[in-house]
Protein backbone atom coordinates (compact mmCIF):
# COMPACT_ATOMS: atom_id res chain seq x y z
CA UNK A 1 0.00 0.00 0.00
CA UNK A 2 1.35 3.43 -0.98
CA UNK A 3 0.53 6.29 1.33
CA UNK A 4 0.19 9.93 0.32
CA UNK A 5 3.45 10.72 2.12
CA UNK A 6 5.37 8.11 0.11
CA UNK A 7 3.88 9.34 -3.16
CA UNK A 8 4.73 13.01 -2.63
CA UNK A 9 8.24 12.57 -1.25
CA UNK A 10 10.10 12.41 -4.62
CA UNK A 11 8.07 15.37 -5.89
CA UNK A 12 8.96 17.35 -2.77
CA UNK A 13 12.65 16.61 -3.37
CA UNK A 14 12.37 17.80 -6.98
CA UNK A 15 10.53 20.94 -5.87
CA UNK A 16 13.19 21.68 -3.23
CA UNK A 17 15.96 21.15 -5.78
CA UNK A 18 14.21 23.43 -8.28
CA UNK A 19 13.73 26.12 -5.63
CA UNK A 20 17.41 25.93 -4.69
CA UNK A 21 18.53 26.21 -8.33
CA UNK A 22 16.13 29.11 -8.92
CA UNK A 23 17.51 30.88 -5.85
CA UNK A 24 21.06 30.43 -7.15
CA UNK A 25 20.07 31.78 -10.57
CA UNK A 26 18.37 34.77 -8.99
CA UNK A 27 21.47 35.50 -6.92
CA UNK A 28 23.63 35.34 -10.06
CA UNK A 29 21.35 37.79 -11.89
CA UNK A 30 21.49 40.15 -8.90
CA UNK A 31 25.29 39.98 -8.97
CA UNK A 32 25.32 40.80 -12.70
CA UNK A 33 23.01 43.75 -12.18
CA UNK A 34 25.13 45.07 -9.31
CA UNK A 35 28.40 44.75 -11.29
CA UNK A 36 29.93 48.14 -11.87
CA UNK A 37 33.33 47.00 -13.15
CA UNK A 38 32.73 48.32 -16.67
CA UNK A 39 33.58 44.95 -18.20
CA UNK A 40 30.37 44.71 -20.21
CA UNK A 41 30.81 48.23 -21.60
CA UNK A 42 34.30 47.29 -22.84
CA UNK A 43 33.49 43.81 -24.17
CA UNK A 44 30.07 44.27 -25.81
CA UNK A 45 31.28 46.45 -28.72
CA UNK A 46 33.89 43.79 -29.57
CA UNK A 47 31.35 40.98 -29.28
CA UNK A 48 28.83 42.92 -31.35
CA UNK A 49 31.38 43.53 -34.13
CA UNK A 50 32.31 39.85 -34.22
CA UNK A 51 28.68 38.77 -34.39
CA UNK A 52 28.04 41.18 -37.25
CA UNK A 53 31.14 40.00 -39.12
CA UNK A 54 30.13 36.33 -38.95
CA UNK A 55 26.45 36.64 -39.80
CA UNK A 56 25.00 34.38 -42.49
CA UNK A 57 22.21 36.75 -43.47
CA UNK A 58 22.39 40.04 -45.32
CA UNK A 59 20.37 41.60 -42.49
CA UNK A 60 22.19 43.20 -39.61
CA UNK A 61 21.73 41.70 -36.14
CA UNK A 62 21.91 45.02 -34.29
CA UNK A 63 20.57 48.44 -35.07
CA UNK A 64 23.19 51.15 -34.80
Residue pairs with C-beta under 8 A, 6 or more apart in sequence:
48 61
48 62
51 61
51 62
52 60
52 61
52 62
55 61
